[in-house]
């Protein structure tokens, strides 16, 4: 599985098509583990984020040592934007819609078939207005 990247093919990102590297599921899982370790080691700032220096000195060397295609800081930022968008989508779903829950074991959103059906029908109607 590959994860989208806001820089891929749109010409808007800081990176260019020649340096673009798609994130695989394994790559992104490895990054998440490294981010957790960085937080455990206290490398995060007061606001909970990592500085560019810490990403380039702690995260990327360890990530690139274990991945097939090296990632840059720009690739990292792009994936962080993708993660933030996914989080915001799930958060909106959970906070603004009755009947949804979270399965901590399966790590997925849960709802009855009726709730999903109603949500999808409302979403489709909203998209076409």
C-alpha positions as CSV (number, residue, x, y, z in Angstrom):
1,X,0.0,0.0,0.0
2,X,1.2,3.5,-0.8
3,X,0.2,6.7,0.9
4,X,-0.5,9.8,-1.0
5,X,1.7,12.8,-0.8
6,X,0.6,16.4,-1.4
7,X,3.7,17.0,-3.5
8,X,3.2,14.2,-6.0
9,X,2.5,15.4,-9.5
10,X,0.9,18.7,-8.6
11,X,3.9,21.0,-9.0
12,X,2.8,23.0,-5.9
13,X,5.1,21.4,-3.2
14,X,8.6,22.4,-2.4
15,X,10.0,19.2,-3.8
16,X,10.2,18.4,-7.4
17,X,9.1,15.3,-9.3
18,X,12.7,14.1,-9.6
19,X,13.2,13.9,-5.8
20,X,9.7,12.7,-5.0
21,X,9.5,9.4,-3.0
22,X,6.2,7.7,-2.3
23,X,5.6,6.6,1.2
24,X,4.8,2.9,1.7
25,X,2.8,1.6,4.7
26,X,6.0,0.2,6.1
27,X,7.8,3.5,5.7
28,X,5.0,5.5,7.4
29,X,4.8,3.0,10.3
30,X,8.5,3.2,10.8
31,X,8.3,7.0,10.8
32,X,5.5,6.9,13.4
33,X,7.7,4.6,15.6
34,X,10.6,7.0,15.3
35,X,8.4,10.0,16.1
36,X,7.2,8.2,19.3
37,X,10.8,7.5,20.3
38,X,11.8,11.1,19.6
39,X,9.0,12.2,22.0
40,X,10.1,9.7,24.6
41,X,13.7,11.1,24.4
42,X,12.3,14.6,24.9
43,X,13.3,15.9,21.4
44,X,10.0,17.7,21.0
45,X,9.6,21.4,21.5
46,X,7.3,23.0,24.1
47,X,4.4,22.9,21.6
48,X,4.9,19.1,21.0
49,X,6.5,19.4,17.5
50,X,9.9,18.4,16.3
51,X,12.3,21.0,14.9
52,X,13.7,20.6,11.4
53,X,17.1,20.0,13.0
54,X,15.8,17.1,15.1
55,X,14.0,15.6,12.2
56,X,17.1,15.8,10.0
57,X,19.5,14.6,12.7
58,X,17.4,12.0,14.6
59,X,14.5,10.8,12.4
60,X,15.6,10.9,8.8
61,X,18.9,9.0,9.2
62,X,17.2,6.2,11.1
63,X,14.3,6.1,8.7
64,X,16.5,6.1,5.6
65,X,18.8,3.4,7.0
66,X,15.8,1.1,6.9
67,X,13.9,2.2,3.7
68,X,14.5,1.4,0.1
69,X,14.1,5.0,-1.1
70,X,15.6,7.9,1.1
71,X,13.3,10.5,2.3
72,X,14.0,14.2,2.6
73,X,12.7,16.8,5.1
74,X,10.3,17.9,2.4
75,X,8.9,14.4,2.1
76,X,8.6,14.2,5.8
77,X,6.5,17.5,5.9
78,X,4.3,16.3,3.1
79,X,3.5,13.1,5.0
80,X,2.9,15.0,8.2
81,X,0.3,17.1,6.3
82,X,-1.3,13.9,5.0
83,X,-1.5,12.5,8.6
84,X,-3.0,15.7,9.9
85,X,-5.7,15.7,7.2
86,X,-6.5,12.1,8.0
87,X,-6.7,12.9,11.7
88,X,-8.9,15.9,11.1
89,X,-11.3,13.8,8.9
90,X,-11.7,11.1,11.6
91,X,-12.0,13.7,14.3
92,X,-14.8,15.5,12.4
93,X,-16.5,12.2,11.8
94,X,-16.4,11.2,15.5
95,X,-17.3,14.6,17.0
96,X,-20.0,15.7,14.6
97,X,-21.9,12.5,13.9
98,X,-24.0,10.5,16.3
99,X,-23.5,6.7,16.3
100,X,-19.8,6.4,15.5
101,X,-17.3,4.8,17.9
102,X,-13.7,3.8,18.0
103,X,-12.4,0.2,18.3
104,X,-9.0,0.5,20.1
105,X,-8.1,-3.1,19.3
106,X,-8.8,-2.9,15.6
107,X,-7.8,0.8,15.5
108,X,-10.8,1.7,13.4
109,X,-14.0,3.7,13.4
110,X,-17.1,1.7,14.1
111,X,-20.8,2.2,13.5
112,X,-23.8,0.1,12.6
113,X,-24.7,-0.4,9.0
114,X,-27.6,2.1,9.3
115,X,-25.3,4.8,10.7
116,X,-22.8,4.3,7.8
117,X,-25.6,4.2,5.2
118,X,-27.1,7.5,6.6
119,X,-23.7,9.1,6.8
120,X,-22.7,8.1,3.2
121,X,-26.1,9.3,1.8
122,X,-25.8,12.7,3.6
123,X,-22.1,13.0,2.4
124,X,-23.0,12.2,-1.2
125,X,-25.9,14.7,-1.2
126,X,-23.6,17.4,0.4
127,X,-20.9,16.7,-2.3
128,X,-23.3,17.3,-5.1
129,X,-24.8,20.6,-3.8
